[in-house]
Structures are given as C-alpha cells and as structure tokens.
Amino acid sequence: MAVKAAYDQLRHNADELGVSIEEILAVGAKTDIKPSKTPKAPVTAKYANPLNPNEKWTGRGMTPKWMVAAIKLGKKKEDFLIVGNSL
C-alpha cells in the first residue's frame, strides 16, 4: 500500500509542476544511466596445478587452495608456471 501512496504523491507533485511522471522518469533515465563498459577479453592462465592440469589460475585474485597448500609444503609460485607463457 505504501507504493500506491508514493505513486499518488508523485502524481500530485508532477501535476502541480505541470509535468507528467513519464517526463520526470525520462529525464532521470537520461542522467542516471552510465554507459556500459566494453567487455574485456579473457585473461590467459599463467599457472596450472600439476596434479590436475584442468585447474588453472591467471595470477589475479585470490591464490587457489591447491597452490596455497603446495607453497606451504615448500613449492614456489614459479613452479606452477605454464610452459610457453611469457611474462
């Protein structure tokens, strides 16, 4: 019921100003909408899990659990680099 009351109030205010709700919304739509960002190309994976080559990581974001566990056992991040990737 609050939505109906809000609509009625907006309609009343618009009428007093001599405009329609649609005109108000059209102005708001033009100023509130920001242009969409262009999609970015996917990032190539730099690291792979040697125990499961399907598990890959780009090097961005949180370090995957499989790499964290291996590093705790003494491995280095460079040990997981995918052959053929240049940095």
Secondary structure, 3 states (H helix, E strand, C coil): CHHHHHHHHHHHHHHHHCCCHHHHHHHHHHHHCCCCCCCCCCCCCCEEECCEEEEEECCCCCCCHHHHHHHHCCCCHHHHECCCCCC
